[in-house]
């Protein structure tokens, strides 16, 4: 039998995992609604902390849901678009 303290910890972990999934869905939807959106526009539209957005984008890039393109003359400016896998996730 699980004691109350362990139950609260498990509940908190589950809530944080679900929050992360919700954040990923928000990012995917925003990129779907604005193809080739820039990083700063994405950050502004979602009102998300830079560290959170970077973490989520890196995860989505690694999972093959998002593509990242850099401007040829200035690598500081990047744009994001969805892959087919990313579009399928948004349509769920």
Biopython code that builds the backbone (N, CA, C, O; Angstrom):
import numpy as np
from Bio.PDB.StructureBuilder import StructureBuilder

atoms = [
    (1, "UNK", "N", (0.845, -1.184, 0.000)),
    (1, "UNK", "CA", (0.000, 0.000, 0.000)),
    (1, "UNK", "C", (0.889, 1.246, 0.000)),
    (1, "UNK", "O", (1.898, 1.300, 0.703)),
    (2, "UNK", "N", (0.502, 2.239, -0.793)),
    (2, "UNK", "CA", (1.270, 3.473, -0.931)),
    (2, "UNK", "C", (0.841, 4.453, 0.154)),
    (2, "UNK", "O", (-0.350, 4.684, 0.363)),
    (3, "UNK", "N", (1.826, 5.025, 0.838)),
    (3, "UNK", "CA", (1.459, 6.015, 1.859)),
    (3, "UNK", "C", (1.114, 7.351, 1.194)),
    (3, "UNK", "O", (1.349, 7.535, 0.000)),
    (4, "UNK", "N", (0.572, 8.253, 1.953)),
    (4, "UNK", "CA", (0.093, 9.534, 1.408)),
    (4, "UNK", "C", (1.204, 10.369, 0.785)),
    (4, "UNK", "O", (0.992, 10.993, -0.254)),
    (5, "UNK", "N", (2.368, 10.391, 1.391)),
    (5, "UNK", "CA", (3.471, 11.194, 0.869)),
    (5, "UNK", "C", (3.897, 10.696, -0.512)),
    (5, "UNK", "O", (4.103, 11.488, -1.431)),
    (6, "UNK", "N", (4.027, 9.378, -0.647)),
    (6, "UNK", "CA", (4.393, 8.808, -1.942)),
    (6, "UNK", "C", (3.300, 9.055, -2.970)),
    (6, "UNK", "O", (3.591, 9.317, -4.138)),
    (7, "UNK", "N", (2.058, 8.976, -2.549)),
    (7, "UNK", "CA", (0.936, 9.215, -3.453)),
    (7, "UNK", "C", (0.957, 10.647, -3.977)),
    (7, "UNK", "O", (0.711, 10.878, -5.161)),
    (8, "UNK", "N", (1.251, 11.612, -3.100)),
    (8, "UNK", "CA", (1.334, 13.020, -3.524)),
    (8, "UNK", "C", (2.467, 13.223, -4.515)),
    (8, "UNK", "O", (2.315, 13.950, -5.496)),
    (9, "UNK", "N", (3.602, 12.582, -4.263)),
    (9, "UNK", "CA", (4.747, 12.699, -5.175)),
    (9, "UNK", "C", (4.382, 12.126, -6.544)),
    (9, "UNK", "O", (4.666, 12.744, -7.570)),
    (10, "UNK", "N", (3.761, 10.962, -6.565)),
    (10, "UNK", "CA", (3.357, 10.350, -7.831)),
    (10, "UNK", "C", (2.343, 11.217, -8.574)),
    (10, "UNK", "O", (2.408, 11.345, -9.797)),
    (11, "UNK", "N", (1.423, 11.802, -7.848)),
    (11, "UNK", "CA", (0.436, 12.688, -8.443)),
    (11, "UNK", "C", (1.097, 13.915, -9.060)),
    (11, "UNK", "O", (0.736, 14.346, -10.155)),
    (12, "UNK", "N", (2.061, 14.464, -8.349)),
    (12, "UNK", "CA", (2.780, 15.639, -8.838)),
    (12, "UNK", "C", (3.587, 15.306, -10.099)),
    (12, "UNK", "O", (3.594, 16.090, -11.048)),
    (13, "UNK", "N", (4.259, 14.163, -10.116)),
    (13, "UNK", "CA", (5.027, 13.733, -11.286)),
    (13, "UNK", "C", (4.104, 13.565, -12.489)),
    (13, "UNK", "O", (4.433, 14.002, -13.591)),
    (14, "UNK", "N", (2.964, 12.939, -12.282)),
    (14, "UNK", "CA", (1.992, 12.744, -13.356)),
    (14, "UNK", "C", (1.494, 14.086, -13.887)),
    (14, "UNK", "O", (1.371, 14.265, -15.099)),
    (15, "UNK", "N", (1.213, 15.013, -13.006)),
    (15, "UNK", "CA", (0.739, 16.337, -13.416)),
    (15, "UNK", "C", (1.797, 17.059, -14.227)),
    (15, "UNK", "O", (1.473, 17.695, -15.230)),
    (16, "UNK", "N", (3.055, 16.976, -13.816)),
    (16, "UNK", "CA", (4.141, 17.634, -14.553)),
    (16, "UNK", "C", (4.328, 17.012, -15.933)),
    (16, "UNK", "O", (4.582, 17.723, -16.905)),
    (17, "UNK", "N", (4.204, 15.706, -16.022)),
    (17, "UNK", "CA", (4.310, 15.049, -17.327)),
    (17, "UNK", "C", (3.187, 15.508, -18.246)),
    (17, "UNK", "O", (3.422, 15.778, -19.424)),
    (18, "UNK", "N", (1.983, 15.599, -17.723)),
    (18, "UNK", "CA", (0.848, 16.053, -18.525)),
    (18, "UNK", "C", (1.015, 17.506, -18.940)),
    (18, "UNK", "O", (0.644, 17.878, -20.053)),
    (19, "UNK", "N", (1.565, 18.325, -18.064)),
    (19, "UNK", "CA", (1.813, 19.726, -18.392)),
    (19, "UNK", "C", (2.805, 19.827, -19.540)),
    (19, "UNK", "O", (2.622, 20.640, -20.446)),
    (20, "UNK", "N", (3.849, 19.012, -19.511)),
    (20, "UNK", "CA", (4.822, 19.008, -20.596)),
    (20, "UNK", "C", (4.184, 18.645, -21.920)),
    (20, "UNK", "O", (4.497, 19.247, -22.948)),
    (21, "UNK", "N", (3.296, 17.670, -21.906)),
    (21, "UNK", "CA", (2.597, 17.255, -23.122)),
    (21, "UNK", "C", (1.701, 18.380, -23.624)),
    (21, "UNK", "O", (1.615, 18.617, -24.829)),
    (22, "UNK", "N", (1.035, 19.071, -22.707)),
    (22, "UNK", "CA", (0.186, 20.194, -23.081)),
    (22, "UNK", "C", (1.019, 21.296, -23.735)),
    (22, "UNK", "O", (0.604, 21.874, -24.739)),
    (23, "UNK", "N", (2.170, 21.583, -23.179)),
    (23, "UNK", "CA", (3.047, 22.606, -23.726)),
    (23, "UNK", "C", (3.499, 22.224, -25.133)),
    (23, "UNK", "O", (3.526, 23.074, -26.023)),
    (24, "UNK", "N", (3.852, 20.969, -25.343)),
    (24, "UNK", "CA", (4.249, 20.503, -26.669)),
    (24, "UNK", "C", (3.110, 20.689, -27.657)),
    (24, "UNK", "O", (3.334, 21.120, -28.788)),
    (25, "UNK", "N", (1.901, 20.371, -27.245)),
    (25, "UNK", "CA", (0.740, 20.533, -28.123)),
    (25, "UNK", "C", (0.526, 22.001, -28.499)),
    (25, "UNK", "O", (0.189, 22.312, -29.642)),
    (26, "UNK", "N", (0.723, 22.893, -27.541)),
    (26, "UNK", "CA", (0.577, 24.328, -27.815)),
    (26, "UNK", "C", (1.596, 24.787, -28.852)),
    (26, "UNK", "O", (1.260, 25.536, -29.768)),
    (27, "UNK", "N", (2.834, 24.340, -28.708)),
    (27, "UNK", "CA", (3.895, 24.724, -29.645)),
    (27, "UNK", "C", (3.582, 24.171, -31.031)),
    (27, "UNK", "O", (3.690, 24.891, -32.023)),
    (28, "UNK", "N", (3.196, 22.901, -31.106)),
    (28, "UNK", "CA", (2.859, 22.308, -32.401)),
    (28, "UNK", "C", (1.707, 23.047, -33.070)),
    (28, "UNK", "O", (1.757, 23.312, -34.271)),
    (29, "UNK", "N", (0.673, 23.381, -32.308)),
    (29, "UNK", "CA", (-0.477, 24.087, -32.879)),
    (29, "UNK", "C", (-0.077, 25.470, -33.386)),
    (29, "UNK", "O", (-0.517, 25.896, -34.454)),
    (30, "UNK", "N", (0.752, 26.162, -32.623)),
    (30, "UNK", "CA", (1.181, 27.504, -33.040)),
    (30, "UNK", "C", (2.006, 27.441, -34.327)),
    (30, "UNK", "O", (1.838, 28.275, -35.216)),
    (31, "UNK", "N", (2.887, 26.462, -34.424)),
    (31, "UNK", "CA", (3.689, 26.306, -35.648)),
    (31, "UNK", "C", (2.785, 25.899, -36.809)),
    (31, "UNK", "O", (2.987, 26.348, -37.937)),
    (32, "UNK", "N", (1.800, 25.061, -36.543)),
    (32, "UNK", "CA", (0.855, 24.668, -37.588)),
    (32, "UNK", "C", (0.070, 25.879, -38.092)),
    (32, "UNK", "O", (-0.155, 26.021, -39.294)),
    (33, "UNK", "N", (-0.342, 26.742, -37.177)),
    (33, "UNK", "CA", (-1.117, 27.933, -37.544)),
    (33, "UNK", "C", (-0.279, 28.997, -38.243)),
    (33, "UNK", "O", (-0.810, 29.818, -38.992)),
    (34, "UNK", "N", (1.041, 28.983, -37.998)),
    (34, "UNK", "CA", (1.952, 29.983, -38.573)),
    (34, "UNK", "C", (3.190, 29.281, -39.143)),
    (34, "UNK", "O", (4.256, 29.321, -38.528)),
    (35, "UNK", "N", (3.061, 28.636, -40.316)),
    (35, "UNK", "CA", (4.207, 27.925, -40.894)),
    (35, "UNK", "C", (5.405, 28.854, -41.074)),
    (35, "UNK", "O", (5.249, 30.025, -41.420)),
    (36, "UNK", "N", (6.587, 28.326, -40.836)),
    (36, "UNK", "CA", (7.851, 29.075, -40.932)),
    (36, "UNK", "C", (7.919, 30.233, -39.955)),
    (36, "UNK", "O", (8.503, 31.275, -40.255)),
    (37, "UNK", "N", (7.324, 30.052, -38.794)),
    (37, "UNK", "CA", (7.345, 31.090, -37.761)),
    (37, "UNK", "C", (8.748, 31.201, -37.171)),
    (37, "UNK", "O", (9.441, 30.197, -37.005)),
    (38, "UNK", "N", (9.152, 32.401, -36.862)),
    (38, "UNK", "CA", (10.447, 32.631, -36.245)),
    (38, "UNK", "C", (10.401, 32.346, -34.744)),
    (38, "UNK", "O", (9.336, 32.329, -34.127)),
    (39, "UNK", "N", (11.580, 32.125, -34.180)),
    (39, "UNK", "CA", (11.677, 31.781, -32.763)),
    (39, "UNK", "C", (11.066, 32.867, -31.876)),
    (39, "UNK", "O", (10.289, 32.562, -30.971)),
    (40, "UNK", "N", (11.410, 34.118, -32.126)),
    (40, "UNK", "CA", (10.949, 35.199, -31.250)),
    (40, "UNK", "C", (9.445, 35.438, -31.389)),
    (40, "UNK", "O", (8.778, 35.774, -30.410)),
    (41, "UNK", "N", (8.912, 35.267, -32.595)),
    (41, "UNK", "CA", (7.461, 35.386, -32.778)),
    (41, "UNK", "C", (6.749, 34.244, -32.042)),
    (41, "UNK", "O", (5.705, 34.453, -31.424)),
    (42, "UNK", "N", (7.314, 33.051, -32.113)),
    (42, "UNK", "CA", (6.752, 31.903, -31.417)),
    (42, "UNK", "C", (6.751, 32.143, -29.912)),
    (42, "UNK", "O", (5.759, 31.884, -29.231)),
    (43, "UNK", "N", (7.865, 32.636, -29.406)),
    (43, "UNK", "CA", (8.002, 32.932, -27.972)),
    (43, "UNK", "C", (6.976, 33.988, -27.543)),
    (43, "UNK", "O", (6.338, 33.854, -26.499)),
    (44, "UNK", "N", (6.826, 35.023, -28.348)),
    (44, "UNK", "CA", (5.882, 36.107, -28.028)),
    (44, "UNK", "C", (4.439, 35.611, -28.080)),
    (44, "UNK", "O", (3.652, 35.896, -27.178)),
    (45, "UNK", "N", (4.091, 34.874, -29.127)),
    (45, "UNK", "CA", (2.713, 34.393, -29.286)),
    (45, "UNK", "C", (2.299, 33.457, -28.157)),
    (45, "UNK", "O", (1.159, 33.498, -27.694)),
    (46, "UNK", "N", (3.232, 32.614, -27.715)),
    (46, "UNK", "CA", (2.914, 31.643, -26.674)),
    (46, "UNK", "C", (3.125, 32.196, -25.265)),
    (46, "UNK", "O", (2.726, 31.578, -24.278)),
    (47, "UNK", "N", (3.765, 33.381, -25.184)),
    (47, "UNK", "CA", (4.091, 33.981, -23.881)),
    (47, "UNK", "C", (4.787, 32.947, -22.987)),
    (47, "UNK", "O", (4.386, 32.706, -21.848)),
    (48, "UNK", "N", (5.828, 32.355, -23.538)),
    (48, "UNK", "CA", (6.528, 31.256, -22.880)),
    (48, "UNK", "C", (7.956, 31.683, -22.567)),
    (48, "UNK", "O", (8.566, 32.436, -23.326)),
    (49, "UNK", "N", (8.475, 31.208, -21.467)),
    (49, "UNK", "CA", (9.866, 31.497, -21.102)),
    (49, "UNK", "C", (10.797, 30.908, -22.154)),
    (49, "UNK", "O", (10.522, 29.852, -22.723)),
    (50, "UNK", "N", (11.892, 31.600, -22.401)),
    (50, "UNK", "CA", (12.848, 31.162, -23.415)),
    (50, "UNK", "C", (13.369, 29.753, -23.125)),
    (50, "UNK", "O", (13.492, 28.936, -24.038)),
    (51, "UNK", "N", (13.671, 29.471, -21.866)),
    (51, "UNK", "CA", (14.202, 28.147, -21.514)),
    (51, "UNK", "C", (13.170, 27.047, -21.768)),
    (51, "UNK", "O", (13.521, 25.962, -22.234)),
    (52, "UNK", "N", (11.912, 27.320, -21.465)),
    (52, "UNK", "CA", (10.855, 26.336, -21.689)),
    (52, "UNK", "C", (10.662, 26.093, -23.171)),
    (52, "UNK", "O", (10.576, 24.946, -23.610)),
    (53, "UNK", "N", (10.594, 27.170, -23.947)),
    (53, "UNK", "CA", (10.396, 27.033, -25.386)),
    (53, "UNK", "C", (11.565, 26.290, -26.030)),
    (53, "UNK", "O", (11.354, 25.423, -26.878)),
    (54, "UNK", "N", (12.776, 26.619, -25.641)),
    (54, "UNK", "CA", (13.948, 25.941, -26.209)),
    (54, "UNK", "C", (13.922, 24.452, -25.895)),
    (54, "UNK", "O", (14.219, 23.626, -26.758)),
    (55, "UNK", "N", (13.569, 24.113, -24.671)),
    (55, "UNK", "CA", (13.504, 22.706, -24.263)),
    (55, "UNK", "C", (12.450, 21.957, -25.076)),
    (55, "UNK", "O", (12.703, 20.855, -25.564)),
    (56, "UNK", "N", (11.273, 22.556, -25.218)),
    (56, "UNK", "CA", (10.190, 21.914, -25.962)),
    (56, "UNK", "C", (10.558, 21.775, -27.436)),
    (56, "UNK", "O", (10.335, 20.723, -28.033)),
    (57, "UNK", "N", (11.120, 22.830, -28.026)),
    (57, "UNK", "CA", (11.500, 22.765, -29.433)),
    (57, "UNK", "C", (12.565, 21.702, -29.672)),
    (57, "UNK", "O", (12.492, 20.963, -30.654)),
    (58, "UNK", "N", (13.553, 21.616, -28.787)),
    (58, "UNK", "CA", (14.582, 20.592, -28.946)),
    (58, "UNK", "C", (13.983, 19.195, -28.887)),
    (58, "UNK", "O", (14.379, 18.314, -29.650)),
    (59, "UNK", "N", (13.040, 18.991, -27.992)),
    (59, "UNK", "CA", (12.380, 17.684, -27.889)),
    (59, "UNK", "C", (11.613, 17.376, -29.162)),
    (59, "UNK", "O", (11.695, 16.264, -29.682)),
    (60, "UNK", "N", (10.863, 18.355, -29.672)),
    (60, "UNK", "CA", (10.077, 18.146, -30.885)),
    (60, "UNK", "C", (10.976, 17.942, -32.109)),
    (60, "UNK", "O", (10.643, 17.168, -33.006)),
    (61, "UNK", "N", (12.104, 18.631, -32.141)),
    (61, "UNK", "CA", (13.075, 18.421, -33.222)),
    (61, "UNK", "C", (13.635, 17.004, -33.171)),
    (61, "UNK", "O", (13.725, 16.333, -34.200)),
    (62, "UNK", "N", (14.009, 16.549, -31.987)),
    (62, "UNK", "CA", (14.564, 15.208, -31.821)),
    (62, "UNK", "C", (13.546, 14.118, -32.151)),
    (62, "UNK", "O", (13.918, 13.041, -32.619)),
    (63, "UNK", "N", (12.270, 14.393, -31.909)),
    (63, "UNK", "CA", (11.211, 13.429, -32.197)),
    (63, "UNK", "C", (10.784, 13.463, -33.662)),
    (63, "UNK", "O", (9.965, 12.651, -34.093)),
    (64, "UNK", "N", (11.342, 14.409, -34.430)),
    (64, "UNK", "CA", (11.022, 14.487, -35.853)),
    (64, "UNK", "C", (9.690, 15.131, -36.163)),
    (64, "UNK", "O", (9.123, 14.894, -37.229)),
    (65, "UNK", "N", (9.176, 15.947, -35.246)),
    (65, "UNK", "CA", (7.884, 16.598, -35.473)),
    (65, "UNK", "C", (8.026, 18.012, -36.031)),
    (65, "UNK", "O", (7.086, 18.557, -36.610)),
    (66, "UNK", "N", (9.205, 18.598, -35.855)),
    (66, "UNK", "CA", (9.436, 19.985, -36.263)),
    (66, "UNK", "C", (10.729, 20.063, -37.065)),
    (66, "UNK", "O", (11.701, 19.363, -36.782)),
    (67, "UNK", "N", (10.715, 20.935, -38.076)),
    (67, "UNK", "CA", (11.922, 21.239, -38.841)),
    (67, "UNK", "C", (12.392, 22.639, -38.489)),
    (67, "UNK", "O", (11.583, 23.539, -38.261)),
    (68, "UNK", "N", (13.693, 22.812, -38.447)),
    (68, "UNK", "CA", (14.301, 24.106, -38.119)),
    (68, "UNK", "C", (15.113, 24.554, -39.321)),
    (68, "UNK", "O", (15.918, 23.786, -39.847)),
    (69, "UNK", "N", (14.912, 25.787, -39.762)),
    (69, "UNK", "CA", (15.706, 26.330, -40.854)),
    (69, "UNK", "C", (16.318, 27.658, -40.420)),
    (69, "UNK", "O", (15.671, 28.470, -39.758)),
    (70, "UNK", "N", (17.565, 27.860, -40.801)),
    (70, "UNK", "CA", (18.281, 29.091, -40.463)),
    (70, "UNK", "C", (18.414, 29.950, -41.702)),
    (70, "UNK", "O", (18.526, 29.441, -42.817)),
    (71, "UNK", "N", (18.400, 31.257, -41.498)),
    (71, "UNK", "CA", (18.632, 32.158, -42.620)),
    (71, "UNK", "C", (20.090, 32.046, -43.031)),
    (71, "UNK", "O", (20.976, 31.952, -42.181)),
    (72, "UNK", "N", (20.333, 32.057, -44.317)),
    (72, "UNK", "CA", (21.689, 31.838, -44.816)),
    (72, "UNK", "C", (22.656, 32.942, -44.418)),
    (72, "UNK", "O", (23.841, 32.678, -44.213)),
    (73, "UNK", "N", (22.173, 34.170, -44.304)),
    (73, "UNK", "CA", (23.081, 35.277, -43.980)),
    (73, "UNK", "C", (23.188, 35.574, -42.483)),
    (73, "UNK", "O", (24.079, 36.318, -42.071)),
    (74, "UNK", "N", (22.307, 35.014, -41.671)),
    (74, "UNK", "CA", (22.364, 35.267, -40.230)),
    (74, "UNK", "C", (21.770, 34.083, -39.474)),
    (74, "UNK", "O", (20.551, 33.913, -39.438)),
    (75, "UNK", "N", (22.625, 33.272, -38.875)),
    (75, "UNK", "CA", (22.190, 32.042, -38.208)),
    (75, "UNK", "C", (21.390, 32.299, -36.935)),
    (75, "UNK", "O", (20.804, 31.375, -36.372)),
    (76, "UNK", "N", (21.363, 33.550, -36.482)),
    (76, "UNK", "CA", (20.581, 33.859, -35.279)),
    (76, "UNK", "C", (19.084, 33.765, -35.541)),
    (76, "UNK", "O", (18.299, 33.546, -34.618)),
    (77, "UNK", "N", (18.696, 33.928, -36.787)),
    (77, "UNK", "CA", (17.283, 33.912, -37.138)),
    (77, "UNK", "C", (16.903, 32.538, -37.654)),
    (77, "UNK", "O", (17.380, 32.096, -38.699)),
    (78, "UNK", "N", (16.043, 31.875, -36.912)),
    (78, "UNK", "CA", (15.597, 30.534, -37.290)),
    (78, "UNK", "C", (14.088, 30.516, -37.440)),
    (78, "UNK", "O", (13.374, 31.313, -36.832)),
    (79, "UNK", "N", (13.628, 29.604, -38.251)),
    (79, "UNK", "CA", (12.202, 29.441, -38.509)),
    (79, "UNK", "C", (11.845, 27.984, -38.298)),
    (79, "UNK", "O", (12.671, 27.095, -38.505)),
    (80, "UNK", "N", (10.611, 27.743, -37.887)),
    (80, "UNK", "CA", (10.153, 26.395, -37.593)),
    (80, "UNK", "C", (8.921, 26.063, -38.417)),
    (80, "UNK", "O", (8.050, 26.903, -38.640)),
    (81, "UNK", "N", (8.872, 24.825, -38.858)),
    (81, "UNK", "CA", (7.701, 24.303, -39.555)),
    (81, "UNK", "C", (7.489, 22.862, -39.106)),
    (81, "UNK", "O", (8.381, 22.243, -38.526)),
    (82, "UNK", "N", (6.306, 22.341, -39.378)),
    (82, "UNK", "CA", (5.977, 20.981, -38.961)),
    (82, "UNK", "C", (6.361, 19.975, -40.034)),
    (82, "UNK", "O", (6.297, 20.265, -41.229)),
    (83, "UNK", "N", (6.755, 18.807, -39.596)),
    (83, "UNK", "CA", (6.933, 17.677, -40.492)),
    (83, "UNK", "C", (5.568, 17.006, -40.643)),
    (83, "UNK", "O", (4.595, 17.410, -40.007)),
    (84, "UNK", "N", (5.506, 16.005, -41.469)),
    (84, "UNK", "CA", (4.257, 15.252, -41.613)),
    (84, "UNK", "C", (3.842, 14.632, -40.286)),
    (84, "UNK", "O", (2.661, 14.613, -39.938)),
    (85, "UNK", "N", (4.828, 14.123, -39.550)),
    (85, "UNK", "CA", (4.561, 13.544, -38.223)),
    (85, "UNK", "C", (3.986, 14.602, -37.277)),
    (85, "UNK", "O", (3.060, 14.320, -36.517)),
    (86, "UNK", "N", (4.534, 15.814, -37.324)),
    (86, "UNK", "CA", (4.029, 16.917, -36.502)),
    (86, "UNK", "C", (2.605, 17.288, -36.864)),
    (86, "UNK", "O", (1.783, 17.547, -35.985)),
    (87, "UNK", "N", (2.310, 17.315, -38.158)),
    (87, "UNK", "CA", (0.935, 17.631, -38.598)),
    (87, "UNK", "C", (-0.036, 16.556, -38.143)),
    (87, "UNK", "O", (-1.162, 16.856, -37.746)),
    (88, "UNK", "N", (0.401, 15.295, -38.200)),
    (88, "UNK", "CA", (-0.469, 14.200, -37.732)),
    (88, "UNK", "C", (-0.745, 14.334, -36.234)),
    (88, "UNK", "O", (-1.854, 14.049, -35.783)),
    (89, "UNK", "N", (0.250, 14.763, -35.464)),
    (89, "UNK", "CA", (0.066, 14.949, -34.004)),
    (89, "UNK", "C", (-0.921, 16.069, -33.725)),
    (89, "UNK", "O", (-1.728, 15.960, -32.801)),
    (90, "UNK", "N", (-0.876, 17.141, -34.502)),
    (90, "UNK", "CA", (-1.805, 18.268, -34.322)),
    (90, "UNK", "C", (-3.233, 17.836, -34.644)),
    (90, "UNK", "O", (-4.180, 18.280, -33.995)),
    (91, "UNK", "N", (-3.385, 16.978, -35.637)),
    (91, "UNK", "CA", (-4.723, 16.553, -36.074)),
    (91, "UNK", "C", (-5.388, 15.572, -35.115)),
    (91, "UNK", "O", (-6.589, 15.323, -35.227)),
    (92, "UNK", "N", (-4.630, 15.010, -34.173)),
    (92, "UNK", "CA", (-5.206, 14.038, -33.220)),
    (92, "UNK", "C", (-6.341, 14.638, -32.426)),
    (92, "UNK", "O", (-6.932, 13.961, -31.586)),
]
sb = StructureBuilder()
sb.init_structure("model")
sb.init_model(0)
sb.init_chain("A")
sb.init_seg("    ")
for serial, (resi, resn, name, xyz) in enumerate(atoms, 1):
    if name == "N":
        sb.init_residue(resn, " ", resi, " ")
    sb.init_atom(name, np.array(xyz, "f"), 0.0, 1.0, " ", f" {name:<3s}", serial, name[0])
structure = sb.get_structure()
